Amino acid sequence: MASKWEAVVFDLDGTLADTLRDIAEATNAALVKNGFPPCPLEQYPLMVGNGLRKLVERAAAGADKTAVLNIVEDFLSIYDRDCLVHTKAYPGMNDTLAALRGAGAKLFVVTNKPDAQAQKIVAGLYGDGLFEGVYGNREGRNTKPDPTLTLEILSRAGISPSRSLFVGDSDVDIYTASNAGMKSAGVTWGFRGKNELISAGADYIVENPQEILTI
């Protein structure tokens, strides 16, 4: 059966992959190296999602600009080495992605995670060739919920936003979809939960990866 969607754009952290522990441990190691106390793991779900700089500003509350930049630099070194220690694909996601591809949908990843680590994680968990492109944050790219990058990707593929679905686990993803003129699917297995997704105006709420195929 042909896919209703010509393109499906996925968030990475909390949507395609459970990355939280590796992010938290790398952040805490960078914090301690720079003289800041580590943060409990349970605080991280509400600190991630808006890019690395914002994560560090939240974790190192009150840090000046120089300290933030030092922590970011140390994080990147640590996380590049350790980003696949505990990180894993969510159960059922491989089959769902394969089914979407088989139905003719083009698949993309748009994440606020640094680009180098986004590429490494997607390749490590899902191999090469499943996604048409993986796009993380790098110099010159606006972060979600700015829709510019997502719209550029769809335009290059010749696909209308109205024929595309954005899948993510936070309000950032839902707002990105809205800003891009796309429909959105909020996933409840990620870092933020159903209430945030509903409040943000998600068009669909899905409880497991297989349900994406029913939208």
ChimeraX commands (.cxc) that place a marker at each C-alpha (Angstrom):
marker #1 position 0.00,0.00,0.00 radius 0.5
marker #1 position 1.35,3.43,-0.90 radius 0.5
marker #1 position 2.17,5.82,1.91 radius 0.5
marker #1 position -0.18,8.72,2.54 radius 0.5
marker #1 position 2.95,10.80,3.19 radius 0.5
marker #1 position 5.54,11.55,0.54 radius 0.5
marker #1 position 8.03,12.41,3.28 radius 0.5
marker #1 position 8.29,11.62,6.98 radius 0.5
marker #1 position 10.72,13.76,8.99 radius 0.5
marker #1 position 11.88,12.36,12.33 radius 0.5
marker #1 position 13.40,13.95,15.38 radius 0.5
marker #1 position 16.26,11.87,16.81 radius 0.5
marker #1 position 16.56,12.12,20.61 radius 0.5
marker #1 position 13.53,10.57,22.29 radius 0.5
marker #1 position 11.95,9.68,18.95 radius 0.5
marker #1 position 14.25,7.37,16.99 radius 0.5
marker #1 position 16.71,6.68,19.79 radius 0.5
marker #1 position 16.88,6.59,23.57 radius 0.5
marker #1 position 19.93,8.81,23.97 radius 0.5
marker #1 position 19.28,10.35,27.38 radius 0.5
marker #1 position 21.82,8.49,29.53 radius 0.5
marker #1 position 24.73,9.14,27.18 radius 0.5
marker #1 position 23.79,12.82,26.89 radius 0.5
marker #1 position 23.50,13.14,30.67 radius 0.5
marker #1 position 26.76,11.37,31.42 radius 0.5
marker #1 position 28.71,13.41,28.87 radius 0.5
marker #1 position 27.18,16.65,30.16 radius 0.5
marker #1 position 27.90,15.77,33.77 radius 0.5
marker #1 position 31.51,14.86,32.95 radius 0.5
marker #1 position 31.95,18.22,31.21 radius 0.5
marker #1 position 30.31,20.05,34.10 radius 0.5
marker #1 position 32.55,18.44,36.71 radius 0.5
marker #1 position 35.66,19.10,34.59 radius 0.5
marker #1 position 34.77,22.79,34.67 radius 0.5
marker #1 position 33.97,22.97,38.37 radius 0.5
marker #1 position 30.18,22.65,38.23 radius 0.5
marker #1 position 28.11,20.01,40.05 radius 0.5
marker #1 position 26.53,17.22,37.99 radius 0.5
marker #1 position 22.77,17.14,37.44 radius 0.5
marker #1 position 20.56,14.16,38.33 radius 0.5
marker #1 position 19.56,12.01,35.37 radius 0.5
marker #1 position 15.87,12.69,36.04 radius 0.5
marker #1 position 16.38,16.40,35.32 radius 0.5
marker #1 position 17.66,15.82,31.79 radius 0.5
marker #1 position 14.36,15.10,29.99 radius 0.5
marker #1 position 13.33,18.73,30.55 radius 0.5
marker #1 position 16.75,20.16,29.71 radius 0.5
marker #1 position 17.29,18.59,26.28 radius 0.5
marker #1 position 15.58,19.42,23.01 radius 0.5
marker #1 position 16.69,22.99,22.24 radius 0.5
marker #1 position 20.26,22.33,21.21 radius 0.5
marker #1 position 23.56,21.83,23.03 radius 0.5
marker #1 position 24.16,25.44,24.04 radius 0.5
marker #1 position 20.77,25.64,25.73 radius 0.5
marker #1 position 21.33,22.29,27.46 radius 0.5
marker #1 position 24.60,23.51,28.95 radius 0.5
marker #1 position 23.07,26.82,30.03 radius 0.5
marker #1 position 20.35,24.92,31.85 radius 0.5
marker #1 position 22.70,22.36,33.41 radius 0.5
marker #1 position 25.28,24.96,34.50 radius 0.5
marker #1 position 22.83,27.53,35.81 radius 0.5
marker #1 position 24.47,30.88,36.28 radius 0.5
marker #1 position 27.59,30.06,34.24 radius 0.5
marker #1 position 29.11,32.93,32.29 radius 0.5
marker #1 position 29.61,32.82,28.53 radius 0.5
marker #1 position 33.21,31.60,28.75 radius 0.5
marker #1 position 32.30,28.75,31.08 radius 0.5
marker #1 position 29.40,27.72,28.85 radius 0.5
marker #1 position 31.67,27.59,25.81 radius 0.5
marker #1 position 34.26,25.53,27.71 radius 0.5
marker #1 position 31.62,23.05,28.86 radius 0.5
marker #1 position 30.24,22.79,25.32 radius 0.5
marker #1 position 33.72,22.05,23.97 radius 0.5
marker #1 position 34.38,19.39,26.59 radius 0.5
marker #1 position 30.95,17.85,26.04 radius 0.5
marker #1 position 31.57,17.50,22.31 radius 0.5
marker #1 position 34.86,15.69,22.91 radius 0.5
marker #1 position 33.36,13.32,25.50 radius 0.5
marker #1 position 30.07,12.73,23.70 radius 0.5
marker #1 position 31.68,12.06,20.34 radius 0.5
marker #1 position 33.54,9.21,21.99 radius 0.5
marker #1 position 30.65,7.91,24.10 radius 0.5
marker #1 position 27.46,8.70,22.16 radius 0.5
marker #1 position 26.69,5.02,21.48 radius 0.5
marker #1 position 27.60,3.50,24.85 radius 0.5
marker #1 position 24.03,3.21,26.18 radius 0.5
marker #1 position 22.05,4.71,23.27 radius 0.5
marker #1 position 19.70,2.34,21.49 radius 0.5
marker #1 position 16.90,2.35,18.94 radius 0.5
marker #1 position 13.38,2.19,20.33 radius 0.5
marker #1 position 11.77,-1.25,19.93 radius 0.5
marker #1 position 9.80,-1.61,16.72 radius 0.5
marker #1 position 11.27,1.48,15.07 radius 0.5
marker #1 position 13.39,-0.43,12.56 radius 0.5
marker #1 position 10.36,-2.31,11.26 radius 0.5
marker #1 position 8.28,0.88,11.08 radius 0.5
marker #1 position 10.95,2.73,9.12 radius 0.5
marker #1 position 11.34,-0.17,6.72 radius 0.5
marker #1 position 7.57,-0.29,6.18 radius 0.5
marker #1 position 7.44,3.45,5.49 radius 0.5
marker #1 position 10.27,3.14,2.99 radius 0.5
marker #1 position 8.57,0.17,1.39 radius 0.5
marker #1 position 5.40,2.21,0.99 radius 0.5
marker #1 position 7.32,4.88,-0.90 radius 0.5
marker #1 position 7.86,7.55,1.76 radius 0.5
marker #1 position 11.16,9.40,1.82 radius 0.5
marker #1 position 12.61,9.52,5.34 radius 0.5
marker #1 position 14.67,12.32,6.90 radius 0.5
marker #1 position 16.10,13.16,10.31 radius 0.5
marker #1 position 16.09,16.77,11.58 radius 0.5
marker #1 position 17.54,17.19,15.05 radius 0.5
marker #1 position 18.97,19.94,17.24 radius 0.5
marker #1 position 21.75,17.51,18.25 radius 0.5
marker #1 position 25.21,18.44,16.92 radius 0.5
marker #1 position 25.49,17.20,13.36 radius 0.5
marker #1 position 28.56,14.98,13.74 radius 0.5
marker #1 position 27.03,12.97,16.58 radius 0.5
marker #1 position 23.64,12.83,14.85 radius 0.5
marker #1 position 25.30,11.24,11.82 radius 0.5
marker #1 position 27.22,8.78,13.98 radius 0.5
marker #1 position 24.18,7.70,16.01 radius 0.5
marker #1 position 21.84,7.23,13.04 radius 0.5
marker #1 position 24.47,5.25,11.13 radius 0.5
marker #1 position 25.29,3.18,14.21 radius 0.5
marker #1 position 21.68,2.29,14.98 radius 0.5
marker #1 position 20.06,2.22,11.54 radius 0.5
marker #1 position 22.90,1.81,9.05 radius 0.5
marker #1 position 23.29,3.70,5.80 radius 0.5
marker #1 position 20.67,4.14,3.11 radius 0.5
marker #1 position 17.48,4.07,5.19 radius 0.5
marker #1 position 17.23,7.86,5.42 radius 0.5
marker #1 position 17.47,10.25,2.50 radius 0.5
marker #1 position 19.36,12.62,4.77 radius 0.5
marker #1 position 20.32,13.26,8.40 radius 0.5
marker #1 position 20.54,16.91,9.46 radius 0.5
marker #1 position 21.88,17.96,12.85 radius 0.5
marker #1 position 22.83,21.36,14.20 radius 0.5
marker #1 position 25.93,23.05,12.83 radius 0.5
marker #1 position 27.20,26.56,12.17 radius 0.5
marker #1 position 24.76,28.53,10.06 radius 0.5
marker #1 position 21.75,26.29,10.67 radius 0.5
marker #1 position 18.83,27.57,12.70 radius 0.5
marker #1 position 17.58,25.14,15.31 radius 0.5
marker #1 position 14.03,23.85,15.60 radius 0.5
marker #1 position 11.33,25.12,15.96 radius 0.5
marker #1 position 12.62,27.31,13.12 radius 0.5
marker #1 position 11.29,25.50,10.00 radius 0.5
marker #1 position 13.93,26.74,7.54 radius 0.5
marker #1 position 16.05,23.58,7.41 radius 0.5
marker #1 position 13.02,21.27,7.19 radius 0.5
marker #1 position 11.51,23.35,4.38 radius 0.5
marker #1 position 14.82,23.36,2.49 radius 0.5
marker #1 position 15.07,19.58,2.71 radius 0.5
marker #1 position 11.54,19.08,1.42 radius 0.5
marker #1 position 12.04,21.63,-1.35 radius 0.5
marker #1 position 15.19,19.89,-2.58 radius 0.5
marker #1 position 13.27,16.61,-2.63 radius 0.5
marker #1 position 10.40,18.21,-4.55 radius 0.5
marker #1 position 7.91,17.39,-1.80 radius 0.5
marker #1 position 5.19,19.68,-0.47 radius 0.5
marker #1 position 5.02,20.26,3.30 radius 0.5
marker #1 position 1.29,19.48,3.09 radius 0.5
marker #1 position 2.22,15.95,1.97 radius 0.5
marker #1 position 4.73,15.49,4.77 radius 0.5
marker #1 position 4.61,14.36,8.40 radius 0.5
marker #1 position 6.91,15.49,11.22 radius 0.5
marker #1 position 7.40,12.94,14.03 radius 0.5
marker #1 position 8.85,13.97,17.39 radius 0.5
marker #1 position 8.58,13.71,21.16 radius 0.5
marker #1 position 8.50,17.35,22.30 radius 0.5
marker #1 position 6.70,20.63,21.77 radius 0.5
marker #1 position 9.73,21.80,19.78 radius 0.5
marker #1 position 8.92,19.21,17.12 radius 0.5
marker #1 position 5.21,20.01,17.07 radius 0.5
marker #1 position 5.94,23.72,16.68 radius 0.5
marker #1 position 8.44,22.96,13.90 radius 0.5
marker #1 position 5.78,21.06,12.00 radius 0.5
marker #1 position 3.26,23.86,12.46 radius 0.5
marker #1 position 5.76,26.49,11.37 radius 0.5
marker #1 position 6.56,24.44,8.26 radius 0.5
marker #1 position 2.94,23.79,7.32 radius 0.5
marker #1 position 3.20,20.07,8.05 radius 0.5
marker #1 position 1.11,17.64,10.04 radius 0.5
marker #1 position 2.69,16.43,13.27 radius 0.5
marker #1 position 2.77,13.17,15.19 radius 0.5
marker #1 position 3.78,13.31,18.84 radius 0.5
marker #1 position 5.32,10.13,20.25 radius 0.5
marker #1 position 4.71,9.29,23.88 radius 0.5
marker #1 position 7.76,7.03,24.43 radius 0.5
marker #1 position 10.24,9.93,24.41 radius 0.5
marker #1 position 11.45,12.45,26.96 radius 0.5
marker #1 position 8.49,14.80,27.42 radius 0.5
marker #1 position 5.18,12.90,27.47 radius 0.5
marker #1 position 1.66,13.14,26.11 radius 0.5
marker #1 position 0.45,16.27,27.90 radius 0.5
marker #1 position 3.15,18.49,26.41 radius 0.5
marker #1 position 2.41,17.14,22.93 radius 0.5
marker #1 position -1.31,17.72,23.25 radius 0.5
marker #1 position -0.78,21.23,24.62 radius 0.5
marker #1 position 1.50,22.03,21.70 radius 0.5
marker #1 position -1.24,21.02,19.25 radius 0.5
marker #1 position 0.01,17.71,17.86 radius 0.5
marker #1 position -2.23,16.46,15.04 radius 0.5
marker #1 position -1.69,12.84,16.07 radius 0.5
marker #1 position -0.55,11.13,19.26 radius 0.5
marker #1 position 1.11,7.72,18.89 radius 0.5
marker #1 position 1.88,5.31,21.69 radius 0.5
marker #1 position 4.26,2.99,19.80 radius 0.5
marker #1 position 6.18,3.09,16.49 radius 0.5
marker #1 position 3.74,0.75,14.73 radius 0.5
marker #1 position 0.97,3.33,15.16 radius 0.5
marker #1 position 2.82,5.71,12.86 radius 0.5
marker #1 position 1.84,3.39,10.01 radius 0.5
marker #1 position -1.86,3.86,10.80 radius 0.5
marker #1 position -1.82,7.66,10.44 radius 0.5
marker link #1:1,2 radius 0.2
marker link #1:2,3 radius 0.2
marker link #1:3,4 radius 0.2
marker link #1:4,5 radius 0.2
marker link #1:5,6 radius 0.2
marker link #1:6,7 radius 0.2
marker link #1:7,8 radius 0.2
marker link #1:8,9 radius 0.2
marker link #1:9,10 radius 0.2
marker link #1:10,11 radius 0.2
marker link #1:11,12 radius 0.2
marker link #1:12,13 radius 0.2
marker link #1:13,14 radius 0.2
marker link #1:14,15 radius 0.2
marker link #1:15,16 radius 0.2
marker link #1:16,17 radius 0.2
marker link #1:17,18 radius 0.2
marker link #1:18,19 radius 0.2
marker link #1:19,20 radius 0.2
marker link #1:20,21 radius 0.2
marker link #1:21,22 radius 0.2
marker link #1:22,23 radius 0.2
marker link #1:23,24 radius 0.2
marker link #1:24,25 radius 0.2
marker link #1:25,26 radius 0.2
marker link #1:26,27 radius 0.2
marker link #1:27,28 radius 0.2
marker link #1:28,29 radius 0.2
marker link #1:29,30 radius 0.2
marker link #1:30,31 radius 0.2
marker link #1:31,32 radius 0.2
marker link #1:32,33 radius 0.2
marker link #1:33,34 radius 0.2
marker link #1:34,35 radius 0.2
marker link #1:35,36 radius 0.2
marker link #1:36,37 radius 0.2
marker link #1:37,38 radius 0.2
marker link #1:38,39 radius 0.2
marker link #1:39,40 radius 0.2
marker link #1:40,41 radius 0.2
marker link #1:41,42 radius 0.2
marker link #1:42,43 radius 0.2
marker link #1:43,44 radius 0.2
marker link #1:44,45 radius 0.2
marker link #1:45,46 radius 0.2
marker link #1:46,47 radius 0.2
marker link #1:47,48 radius 0.2
marker link #1:48,49 radius 0.2
marker link #1:49,50 radius 0.2
marker link #1:50,51 radius 0.2
marker link #1:51,52 radius 0.2
marker link #1:52,53 radius 0.2
marker link #1:53,54 radius 0.2
marker link #1:54,55 radius 0.2
marker link #1:55,56 radius 0.2
marker link #1:56,57 radius 0.2
marker link #1:57,58 radius 0.2
marker link #1:58,59 radius 0.2
marker link #1:59,60 radius 0.2
marker link #1:60,61 radius 0.2
marker link #1:61,62 radius 0.2
marker link #1:62,63 radius 0.2
marker link #1:63,64 radius 0.2
marker link #1:64,65 radius 0.2
marker link #1:65,66 radius 0.2
marker link #1:66,67 radius 0.2
marker link #1:67,68 radius 0.2
marker link #1:68,69 radius 0.2
marker link #1:69,70 radius 0.2
marker link #1:70,71 radius 0.2
marker link #1:71,72 radius 0.2
marker link #1:72,73 radius 0.2
marker link #1:73,74 radius 0.2
marker link #1:74,75 radius 0.2
marker link #1:75,76 radius 0.2
marker link #1:76,77 radius 0.2
marker link #1:77,78 radius 0.2
marker link #1:78,79 radius 0.2
marker link #1:79,80 radius 0.2
marker link #1:80,81 radius 0.2
marker link #1:81,82 radius 0.2
marker link #1:82,83 radius 0.2
marker link #1:83,84 radius 0.2
marker link #1:84,85 radius 0.2
marker link #1:85,86 radius 0.2
marker link #1:86,87 radius 0.2
marker link #1:87,88 radius 0.2
marker link #1:88,89 radius 0.2
marker link #1:89,90 radius 0.2
marker link #1:90,91 radius 0.2
marker link #1:91,92 radius 0.2
marker link #1:92,93 radius 0.2
marker link #1:93,94 radius 0.2
marker link #1:94,95 radius 0.2
marker link #1:95,96 radius 0.2
marker link #1:96,97 radius 0.2
marker link #1:97,98 radius 0.2
marker link #1:98,99 radius 0.2
marker link #1:99,100 radius 0.2
marker link #1:100,101 radius 0.2
marker link #1:101,102 radius 0.2
marker link #1:102,103 radius 0.2
marker link #1:103,104 radius 0.2
marker link #1:104,105 radius 0.2
marker link #1:105,106 radius 0.2
marker link #1:106,107 radius 0.2
marker link #1:107,108 radius 0.2
marker link #1:108,109 radius 0.2
marker link #1:109,110 radius 0.2
marker link #1:110,111 radius 0.2
marker link #1:111,112 radius 0.2
marker link #1:112,113 radius 0.2
marker link #1:113,114 radius 0.2
marker link #1:114,115 radius 0.2
marker link #1:115,116 radius 0.2
marker link #1:116,117 radius 0.2
marker link #1:117,118 radius 0.2
marker link #1:118,119 radius 0.2
marker link #1:119,120 radius 0.2
marker link #1:120,121 radius 0.2
marker link #1:121,122 radius 0.2
marker link #1:122,123 radius 0.2
marker link #1:123,124 radius 0.2
marker link #1:124,125 radius 0.2
marker link #1:125,126 radius 0.2
marker link #1:126,127 radius 0.2
marker link #1:127,128 radius 0.2
marker link #1:128,129 radius 0.2
marker link #1:129,130 radius 0.2
marker link #1:130,131 radius 0.2
marker link #1:131,132 radius 0.2
marker link #1:132,133 radius 0.2
marker link #1:133,134 radius 0.2
marker link #1:134,135 radius 0.2
marker link #1:135,136 radius 0.2
marker link #1:136,137 radius 0.2
marker link #1:137,138 radius 0.2
marker link #1:138,139 radius 0.2
marker link #1:139,140 radius 0.2
marker link #1:140,141 radius 0.2
marker link #1:141,142 radius 0.2
marker link #1:142,143 radius 0.2
marker link #1:143,144 radius 0.2
marker link #1:144,145 radius 0.2
marker link #1:145,146 radius 0.2
marker link #1:146,147 radius 0.2
marker link #1:147,148 radius 0.2
marker link #1:148,149 radius 0.2
marker link #1:149,150 radius 0.2
marker link #1:150,151 radius 0.2
marker link #1:151,152 radius 0.2
marker link #1:152,153 radius 0.2
marker link #1:153,154 radius 0.2
marker link #1:154,155 radius 0.2
marker link #1:155,156 radius 0.2
marker link #1:156,157 radius 0.2
marker link #1:157,158 radius 0.2
marker link #1:158,159 radius 0.2
marker link #1:159,160 radius 0.2
marker link #1:160,161 radius 0.2
marker link #1:161,162 radius 0.2
marker link #1:162,163 radius 0.2
marker link #1:163,164 radius 0.2
marker link #1:164,165 radius 0.2
marker link #1:165,166 radius 0.2
marker link #1:166,167 radius 0.2
marker link #1:167,168 radius 0.2
marker link #1:168,169 radius 0.2
marker link #1:169,170 radius 0.2
marker link #1:170,171 radius 0.2
marker link #1:171,172 radius 0.2
marker link #1:172,173 radius 0.2
marker link #1:173,174 radius 0.2
marker link #1:174,175 radius 0.2
marker link #1:175,176 radius 0.2
marker link #1:176,177 radius 0.2
marker link #1:177,178 radius 0.2
marker link #1:178,179 radius 0.2
marker link #1:179,180 radius 0.2
marker link #1:180,181 radius 0.2
marker link #1:181,182 radius 0.2
marker link #1:182,183 radius 0.2
marker link #1:183,184 radius 0.2
marker link #1:184,185 radius 0.2
marker link #1:185,186 radius 0.2
marker link #1:186,187 radius 0.2
marker link #1:187,188 radius 0.2
marker link #1:188,189 radius 0.2
marker link #1:189,190 radius 0.2
marker link #1:190,191 radius 0.2
marker link #1:191,192 radius 0.2
marker link #1:192,193 radius 0.2
marker link #1:193,194 radius 0.2
marker link #1:194,195 radius 0.2
marker link #1:195,196 radius 0.2
marker link #1:196,197 radius 0.2
marker link #1:197,198 radius 0.2
marker link #1:198,199 radius 0.2
marker link #1:199,200 radius 0.2
marker link #1:200,201 radius 0.2
marker link #1:201,202 radius 0.2
marker link #1:202,203 radius 0.2
marker link #1:203,204 radius 0.2
marker link #1:204,205 radius 0.2
marker link #1:205,206 radius 0.2
marker link #1:206,207 radius 0.2
marker link #1:207,208 radius 0.2
marker link #1:208,209 radius 0.2
marker link #1:209,210 radius 0.2
marker link #1:210,211 radius 0.2
marker link #1:211,212 radius 0.2
marker link #1:212,213 radius 0.2
marker link #1:213,214 radius 0.2
marker link #1:214,215 radius 0.2
view
